[in-house]
């Protein structure tokens, strides 16, 4: 569709301090957004809000907001501006983990009762016992 190979190793080196800070901010903000929505009873808005956040974080972070190890690994298979060289992947994942820890700490401080709504973040609740026979 774009005149490029479907899979090609990225050569876009991403190994600078400002990129690691950007990735930390992107990941922490994503964790905070998800739990803030759940804590305020608006978990149903998460799909739209997460998409909007990642779309905007692409532009407001120097790292172009990977914010997810799976996305980071996938972008190694695309030699485009949004790609990441395989040699840059491990440190990006380290800073994403740091961002997740920072985001969880922010959630604990700003939303101390977030644990009560954590199930809404992980999985939707459906009644699987209705109509079941024993």
GUTIMAR-833023 format. One record per residue: x, y, z of N, C-alpha, C, O, CB in turn; residue in one letter. Coordinates in Angstrom, 1 decimal, decimal comma. Glycine has a CB too. Example, Ala and Ser with C-alpha at 12.3 -4.5 7.8 and 13.67 -1.06 7.14 Angstrom:
REM residues 2
R;13,2;-5,7;7,8;12,3;-4,5;7,8;13,2;-3,3;7,8;14,2;-3,3;8,5;11,3;-4,5;9,0;A
R;12,8;-2,2;7,1;13,7;-1,1;7,1;12,9;0,0;7,9;13,4;1,1;8,0;14,1;-0,6;5,7;S
END
This chain:
REM residues 134
R;0,8;-1,2;0,0;0,0;0,0;0,0;0,9;1,3;0,0;0,5;2,3;-0,6;-0,9;0,0;1,2;X
R;2,0;1,2;0,7;2,8;2,4;0,8;4,1;2,3;0,0;5,0;3,1;0,1;3,2;2,7;2,2;X
R;4,3;1,2;-0,8;5,4;1,0;-1,6;6,6;0,6;-0,8;7,8;0,8;-1,3;5,7;2,3;-2,3;X
R;6,4;0,0;0,4;7,5;-0,5;1,2;7,3;-1,9;1,5;6,1;-2,4;1,4;7,7;0,4;2,5;X
R;8,3;-2,6;1,9;8,1;-4,0;2,4;7,3;-4,1;3,6;7,3;-3,2;4,4;9,5;-4,7;2,7;X
R;6,5;-5,1;3,7;5,6;-5,3;4,9;6,4;-5,4;6,2;5,9;-4,9;7,2;4,7;-6,5;4,7;X
R;7,5;-6,0;6,1;8,4;-6,2;7,3;9,8;-5,8;6,9;10,4;-6,3;5,9;8,3;-7,6;7,9;X
R;10,4;-4,9;7,7;11,8;-4,5;7,5;12,3;-4,0;8,8;11,7;-3,2;9,5;11,9;-3,4;6,3;X
R;13,5;-4,4;9,2;14,1;-4,0;10,4;14,3;-2,5;10,4;14,8;-1,9;9,5;15,5;-4,7;10,7;X
R;13,9;-1,9;11,5;14,0;-0,4;11,6;15,5;0,0;11,8;16,2;-0,7;12,5;13,1;0,2;12,7;X
R;15,9;1,1;11,2;17,2;1,6;11,4;17,2;2,9;12,2;18,2;3,6;12,3;17,9;1,8;10,1;X
R;16,0;3,3;12,7;15,8;4,5;13,4;16,3;4,4;14,9;15,6;3,9;15,7;14,3;4,9;13,4;X
R;17,5;4,9;15,1;18,1;4,8;16,5;17,4;5,7;17,4;17,2;6,9;17,1;19,6;5,1;16,4;X
R;17,0;5,1;18,6;16,3;5,9;19,6;17,1;5,6;20,9;16,6;4,8;21,7;14,8;5,5;19,7;X
R;18,2;6,3;21,1;19,0;6,1;22,3;19,5;7,4;22,9;20,7;7,6;22,9;20,1;5,1;22,0;X
R;18,6;8,2;23,4;19,0;9,5;23,9;18,1;9,8;25,2;17,0;9,3;25,3;18,8;10,7;22,9;X
R;18,7;10,5;26,1;18,0;10,8;27,4;16,6;11,4;27,2;15,7;11,0;27,9;18,8;11,7;28,2;X
R;16,5;12,3;26,3;15,2;13,0;26,1;14,1;12,0;25,6;13,0;12,2;25,9;15,3;14,2;25,2;X
R;14,5;11,0;24,9;13,6;10,0;24,4;13,1;9,1;25,6;12,0;8,7;25,6;14,2;9,2;23,3;X
R;14,1;8,8;26,5;13,7;8,0;27,6;12,8;8,7;28,5;11,8;8,1;29,1;15,0;7,5;28,4;X
R;13,0;10,0;28,7;12,1;10,8;29,5;10,7;10,9;28,9;9,7;10,7;29,6;12,7;12,3;29,7;X
R;10,7;11,1;27,6;9,4;11,1;26,9;8,6;9,8;27,0;7,4;9,8;27,2;9,7;11,4;25,4;X
R;9,4;8,7;26,9;8,7;7,4;27,1;8,2;7,2;28,5;7,1;6,6;28,7;9,6;6,3;26,7;X
R;8,9;7,6;29,5;8,5;7,5;30,9;7,2;8,3;31,1;6,3;7,8;31,7;9,6;8,0;31,8;X
R;7,2;9,6;30,6;6,0;10,4;30,7;4,8;9,8;30,0;3,7;9,8;30,5;6,3;11,8;30,1;X
R;5,0;9,3;28,8;3,9;8,7;28,0;3,3;7,5;28,7;2,1;7,4;28,8;4,4;8,3;26,6;X
R;4,2;6,6;29,3;3,7;5,5;29,9;3,0;5,8;31,3;1,9;5,3;31,6;4,8;4,5;30,2;X
R;3,6;6,7;32,1;3,0;7,1;33,3;1,7;7,8;33,1;0,7;7,5;33,8;4,0;8,0;34,1;X
R;1,6;8,6;32,1;0,3;9,3;31,8;-0,7;8,3;31,4;-1,9;8,5;31,7;0,6;10,3;30,7;X
R;-0,4;7,3;30,6;-1,3;6,3;30,2;-1,9;5,5;31,3;-3,1;5,3;31,4;-0,7;5,4;29,1;X
R;-1,0;5,1;32,2;-1,5;4,4;33,4;-2,4;5,3;34,3;-3,5;4,9;34,7;-0,3;3,9;34,3;X
R;-2,0;6,5;34,5;-2,8;7,5;35,2;-4,2;7,7;34,6;-5,2;7,7;35,3;-2,1;8,8;35,4;X
R;-4,2;7,9;33,3;-5,5;8,1;32,6;-6,4;6,9;32,8;-7,6;7,2;33,1;-5,2;8,3;31,1;X
R;-5,9;5,7;32,6;-6,8;4,6;32,7;-7,4;4,4;34,1;-8,6;4,2;34,3;-6,0;3,3;32,3;X
R;-6,6;4,6;35,1;-7,1;4,4;36,5;-7,9;5,6;36,9;-8,8;5,5;37,7;-5,9;4,2;37,4;X
R;-7,6;6,8;36,4;-8,5;8,0;36,7;-9,9;7,8;36,1;-10,9;8,1;36,8;-7,8;9,3;36,1;X
R;-10,0;7,3;34,9;-11,3;7,0;34,4;-12,0;5,9;35,2;-13,2;6,1;35,5;-11,2;6,5;32,9;X
R;-11,4;4,9;35,5;-12,0;3,8;36,3;-12,4;4,3;37,7;-13,5;4,0;38,2;-11,1;2,6;36,5;X
R;-11,6;5,1;38,3;-11,9;5,6;39,7;-13,0;6,6;39,7;-13,7;6,7;40,7;-10,7;6,3;40,3;X
R;-13,2;7,3;38,6;-14,3;8,2;38,5;-15,6;7,7;37,9;-16,5;8,4;37,6;-13,9;9,4;37,7;X
R;-15,6;6,3;37,7;-16,8;5,7;37,2;-17,0;5,9;35,7;-18,1;5,7;35,1;-18,0;6,2;37,8;X
R;-15,9;6,2;35,0;-16,0;6,4;33,5;-15,1;5,5;32,7;-14,6;5,8;31,7;-15,6;7,9;33,2;X
R;-15,0;4,2;33,2;-14,1;3,2;32,6;-14,6;2,9;31,2;-13,8;2,6;30,3;-14,1;1,9;33,4;X
R;-15,9;3,1;30,9;-16,5;2,9;29,6;-15,9;3,8;28,5;-16,0;3,5;27,3;-18,0;3,0;29,6;X
R;-15,3;4,9;29,0;-14,7;5,9;28,0;-13,2;5,5;27,7;-12,6;6,2;26,9;-14,7;7,3;28,6;X
R;-12,7;4,5;28,4;-11,3;4,1;28,2;-10,8;3,9;26,8;-9,8;4,4;26,4;-11,0;3,0;29,0;X
R;-11,6;3,1;26,0;-11,1;2,9;24,6;-10,9;4,2;23,8;-9,9;4,4;23,1;-12,1;2,0;23,9;X
R;-11,9;5,1;23,9;-11,8;6,4;23,2;-10,7;7,2;23,8;-9,9;7,8;23,1;-13,1;7,1;23,3;X
R;-10,6;7,3;25,1;-9,6;8,1;25,8;-8,2;7,6;25,6;-7,3;8,4;25,3;-9,9;8,2;27,3;X
R;-8,0;6,3;25,6;-6,7;5,8;25,4;-6,2;6,0;23,9;-5,1;6,4;23,7;-6,6;4,2;25,7;X
R;-7,1;5,8;23,0;-6,8;6,1;21,6;-6,4;7,6;21,4;-5,5;7,9;20,7;-7,9;5,8;20,7;X
R;-7,2;8,5;22,0;-6,9;9,9;21,9;-5,6;10,3;22,6;-4,8;11,1;22,1;-8,1;10,7;22,5;X
R;-5,3;9,7;23,7;-4,1;9,9;24,5;-2,9;9,5;23,6;-1,9;10,3;23,5;-4,1;9,2;25,8;X
R;-2,9;8,3;23,1;-1,8;7,8;22,4;-1,6;8,6;21,1;-0,5;8,9;20,7;-2,0;6,3;22,0;X
R;-2,7;9,0;20,5;-2,6;9,8;19,3;-2,0;11,2;19,6;-1,2;11,7;18,8;-4,0;10,0;18,7;X
R;-2,4;11,8;20,7;-1,8;13,1;21,0;-0,4;12,9;21,6;0,5;13,8;21,3;-2,7;13,8;22,0;X
R;-0,1;11,9;22,3;1,2;11,7;22,9;2,2;11,4;21,8;3,4;11,7;22,0;1,2;10,5;23,9;X
R;1,8;11,0;20,7;2,7;10,8;19,5;3,4;12,2;19,2;4,6;12,2;18,9;2,0;10,3;18,3;X
R;2,6;13,2;19,4;3,1;14,6;19,1;3,7;15,3;20,3;4,6;16,1;20,1;2,0;15,4;18,5;X
R;3,2;15,0;21,5;3,7;15,8;22,7;4,9;15,1;23,4;5,4;15,7;24,4;2,6;16,0;23,6;X
R;5,3;14,0;23,0;6,5;13,4;23,6;7,6;13,3;22,5;7,3;13,0;21,4;6,2;12,0;24,2;X
R;8,8;13,4;23,0;10,0;13,3;22,0;10,1;11,9;21,5;10,8;11,7;20,5;11,2;13,8;22,7;X
R;9,6;10,9;22,2;9,8;9,5;21,8;8,7;9,0;20,8;8,8;7,9;20,3;9,8;8,6;23,1;X
R;7,7;9,8;20,6;6,5;9,5;19,8;5,7;8,4;20,5;4,9;7,7;19,8;6,9;9,0;18,4;X
R;5,7;8,4;21,8;4,8;7,6;22,6;4,6;6,2;22,2;3,5;5,9;21,6;3,6;8,3;22,7;X
R;5,5;5,3;22,5;5,3;3,9;22,3;4,4;3,4;23,4;3,4;2,8;23,2;6,6;3,1;22,2;X
R;4,8;3,7;24,7;4,1;3,5;25,9;3,6;2,1;26,1;2,7;1,8;26,9;2,9;4,4;25,9;X
R;4,2;1,1;25,4;3,7;-0,3;25,5;4,8;-1,2;25,0;5,2;-1,0;23,8;2,4;-0,5;24,8;X
R;5,3;-2,1;25,7;6,4;-3,0;25,2;6,0;-3,7;23,9;6,9;-3,9;23,0;6,8;-4,0;26,2;X
R;4,8;-4,2;23,8;4,4;-4,8;22,6;4,4;-3,9;21,3;4,9;-4,4;20,3;2,9;-5,4;22,7;X
R;4,0;-2,7;21,5;4,1;-1,7;20,4;5,6;-1,4;20,1;6,0;-1,3;18,9;3,4;-0,4;20,8;X
R;6,4;-1,4;21,1;7,9;-1,1;20,9;8,5;-2,2;20,1;9,2;-1,9;19,1;8,6;-1,0;22,3;X
R;8,2;-3,4;20,4;8,7;-4,6;19,7;8,2;-4,6;18,2;8,9;-4,8;17,3;8,4;-5,9;20,4;X
R;6,9;-4,3;18,1;6,3;-4,3;16,7;6,9;-3,2;15,9;7,1;-3,4;14,7;4,8;-4,1;16,8;X
R;7,2;-2,0;16,4;7,8;-0,9;15,7;9,2;-1,2;15,2;9,7;-0,5;14,3;7,8;0,3;16,5;X
R;9,9;-2,2;15,8;11,2;-2,6;15,3;11,1;-3,3;14,0;12,1;-3,4;13,3;11,8;-3,6;16,4;X
R;9,9;-3,7;13,6;9,7;-4,4;12,3;9,3;-3,4;11,2;8,8;-3,9;10,1;8,7;-5,5;12,4;X
R;9,4;-2,1;11,4;9,0;-1,1;10,4;10,1;-0,1;10,3;10,3;0,7;11,2;7,7;-0,5;10,8;X
R;10,7;0,0;9,1;11,7;1,0;8,9;11,1;2,3;8,5;11,3;2,8;7,3;12,8;0,5;7,9;X
R;10,4;3,0;9,3;9,7;4,2;9,1;10,1;5,2;10,2;10,8;4,8;11,1;8,2;4,1;8,9;X
R;9,6;6,4;10,1;9,9;7,4;11,1;9,5;6,9;12,5;10,1;7,2;13,5;9,3;8,8;10,8;X
R;8,4;6,2;12,6;7,8;5,7;13,8;8,5;4,5;14,3;8,2;4,0;15,4;6,4;5,5;13,7;X
R;9,4;3,9;13,5;10,1;2,7;13,9;11,2;2,9;15,0;11,5;4,0;15,4;10,7;2,1;12,7;X
R;11,7;1,8;15,4;12,8;1,8;16,5;13,7;0,7;16,1;13,4;-0,4;15,9;12,2;1,7;17,9;X
R;15,0;1,0;16,1;16,0;0,1;15,8;16,0;-1,0;16,9;15,9;-0,7;18,1;17,4;0,7;15,8;X
R;16,2;-2,3;16,5;16,1;-3,4;17,5;17,1;-3,1;18,7;16,8;-3,5;19,8;16,5;-4,7;16,9;X
R;18,2;-2,5;18,5;19,2;-2,2;19,5;18,7;-1,2;20,6;19,2;-1,2;21,7;20,5;-1,8;19,0;X
R;17,7;-0,4;20,2;17,1;0,6;21,1;15,9;0,0;21,9;15,5;0,7;22,9;16,6;1,8;20,3;X
R;15,4;-1,1;21,5;14,2;-1,7;22,2;14,4;-2,0;23,7;13,6;-1,5;24,5;13,8;-2,9;21,5;X
R;15,5;-2,6;24,1;15,6;-3,0;25,5;15,5;-1,8;26,5;14,8;-1,9;27,5;16,9;-3,7;25,8;X
R;16,2;-0,7;26,2;16,1;0,4;27,1;14,8;1,1;27,1;14,3;1,6;28,1;17,2;1,4;26,8;X
R;14,1;1,1;25,9;12,8;1,7;25,9;11,8;0,9;26,8;11,0;1,5;27,5;12,2;1,7;24,4;X
R;12,0;-0,4;26,8;11,1;-1,2;27,6;11,5;-1,0;29,1;10,5;-1,0;29,9;11,3;-2,7;27,3;X
R;12,7;-0,8;29,4;13,1;-0,5;30,8;12,4;0,8;31,2;11,9;0,9;32,4;14,6;-0,4;30,9;X
R;12,5;1,8;30,4;11,8;3,1;30,8;10,3;3,1;30,8;9,7;3,8;31,5;12,3;4,2;29,8;X
R;9,7;2,2;30,0;8,3;2,0;30,0;7,9;1,3;31,4;6,9;1,7;32,0;7,8;1,1;28,9;X
R;8,7;0,4;31,8;8,5;-0,2;33,2;8,6;0,8;34,2;7,8;0,9;35,2;9,5;-1,4;33,4;X
R;9,6;1,7;34,1;9,8;2,8;35,1;8,6;3,7;35,0;8,1;4,2;36,1;11,1;3,6;34,8;X
R;8,1;4,0;33,8;6,9;4,9;33,7;5,7;4,2;34,3;4,8;4,9;34,9;6,7;5,2;32,2;X
R;5,6;2,9;34,1;4,4;2,2;34,7;4,5;2,3;36,3;3,4;2,5;36,9;4,4;0,7;34,3;X
R;5,7;2,1;36,8;5,8;2,3;38,3;5,5;3,7;38,7;4,8;3,9;39,7;7,3;1,9;38,7;X
R;6,0;4,7;38,0;5,7;6,1;38,3;4,2;6,3;38,2;3,6;7,0;39,0;6,5;7,0;37,4;X
R;3,6;5,8;37,1;2,2;6,0;37,0;1,4;5,4;38,1;0,4;6,0;38,6;1,7;5,4;35,6;X
R;1,8;4,2;38,5;1,1;3,5;39,6;1,3;4,3;40,9;0,3;4,4;41,7;1,6;2,1;39,8;X
R;2,4;4,9;41,1;2,7;5,7;42,3;1,8;7,0;42,3;1,2;7,3;43,3;4,1;6,1;42,4;X
R;1,6;7,6;41,1;0,8;8,7;41,0;-0,7;8,3;41,2;-1,4;9,1;41,9;0,9;9,4;39,6;X
R;-1,1;7,2;40,8;-2,5;6,7;41,0;-2,7;6,5;42,5;-3,7;6,9;43,0;-2,7;5,4;40,2;X
R;-1,7;5,9;43,2;-1,8;5,7;44,6;-2,0;7,0;45,4;-2,7;7,1;46,4;-0,6;4,9;45,1;X
R;-1,3;8,1;44,9;-1,3;9,4;45,6;-2,6;10,1;45,3;-3,3;10,6;46,1;-0,1;10,2;45,3;X
R;-2,9;10,2;44,0;-4,1;11,0;43,5;-5,4;10,3;43,7;-6,4;10,9;43,8;-3,9;11,4;42,1;X
R;-5,4;8,9;43,6;-6,6;8,2;43,7;-6,4;7,0;44,7;-6,3;5,9;44,2;-7,1;7,6;42,3;X
R;-6,4;7,3;46,0;-6,0;6,3;46,9;-7,0;5,1;47,0;-6,7;4,1;47,5;-6,0;6,9;48,3;X
R;-8,2;5,3;46,5;-9,2;4,2;46,5;-9,3;3,6;45,1;-10,3;2,9;44,8;-10,6;4,8;46,9;X
R;-8,3;3,7;44,3;-8,4;3,2;42,9;-8,4;1,6;42,9;-8,9;1,0;42,0;-7,1;3,6;42,2;X
R;-7,9;1,0;44,0;-8,0;-0,4;44,1;-9,4;-1,0;44,0;-9,6;-2,1;43,5;-7,3;-0,9;45,4;X
R;-10,4;-0,2;44,5;-11,8;-0,6;44,5;-12,3;-0,7;43,1;-13,2;-1,5;42,8;-12,6;0,3;45,3;X
R;-11,7;0,0;42,1;-12,2;0,0;40,8;-11,2;-0,7;39,8;-11,4;-0,7;38,6;-12,5;1,4;40,3;X
R;-10,2;-1,3;40,4;-9,2;-2,0;39,5;-9,7;-3,1;38,6;-9,3;-3,2;37,5;-8,1;-2,6;40,4;X
R;-10,8;-3,8;39,1;-11,4;-4,8;38,2;-12,0;-4,2;37,0;-12,0;-4,9;36,0;-12,4;-5,6;39,0;X
R;-12,4;-3,0;37,0;-13,0;-2,4;35,8;-11,9;-2,1;34,8;-12,2;-1,9;33,6;-13,7;-1,1;36,2;X
R;-10,7;-1,9;35,2;-9,6;-1,6;34,3;-9,1;-2,9;33,6;-8,8;-2,9;32,5;-8,4;-1,0;35,1;X
R;-9,1;-4,0;34,4;-8,5;-5,2;33,9;-9,5;-6,0;32,9;-9,1;-6,4;31,8;-8,1;-6,1;35,0;X
R;-10,7;-6,1;33,3;-11,6;-6,9;32,5;-13,1;-6,4;32,8;-13,4;-6,0;33,9;-11,5;-8,4;32,8;X
R;-13,9;-6,5;31,8;-15,3;-6,1;32,0;-16,0;-7,2;32,8;-15,6;-8,4;32,8;-16,1;-5,9;30,7;X
R;-17,0;-6,8;33,6;-17,7;-7,8;34,4;-18,9;-8,3;33,7;-19,8;-7,6;33,2;-18,2;-7,1;35,8;X
R;-19,0;-9,6;33,6;-20,2;-10,3;33,0;-20,6;-11,4;33,9;-19,7;-12,0;34,5;-19,9;-10,8;31,5;X
R;-21,9;-11,6;34,0;-22,4;-12,6;34,8;-22,4;-14,0;34,0;-23,2;-14,2;33,2;-23,8;-12,3;35,3;X
R;-21,4;-14,8;34,4;-21,3;-16,1;33,7;-22,1;-17,2;34,4;-22,1;-18,3;33,9;-19,9;-16,5;33,6;X
R;-22,7;-16,9;35,5;-23,5;-17,9;36,3;-24,9;-18,0;35,8;-25,6;-18,9;36,1;-23,4;-17,7;37,8;X
R;-25,4;-16,9;35,1;-26,8;-16,9;34,7;-27,0;-18,0;33,7;-26,4;-18,1;32,7;-27,2;-15,5;34,1;X
R;-28,0;-18,8;34,0;-28,4;-19,9;33,1;-27,5;-21,1;33,2;-27,8;-22,1;32,4;-28,4;-19,4;31,7;X
R;-26,5;-21,1;34,0;-25,6;-22,3;34,1;-26,3;-23,3;35,0;-26,9;-22,9;36,0;-24,2;-21,9;34,7;X
R;-26,1;-24,5;34,7;-26,7;-25,6;35,5;-25,5;-26,3;36,3;-24,4;-26,3;35,8;-27,5;-26,6;34,7;X
R;-25,9;-26,9;37,4;-24,8;-27,5;38,2;-24,8;-29,0;38,1;-24,0;-29,7;38,7;-24,9;-27,1;39,6;X
END
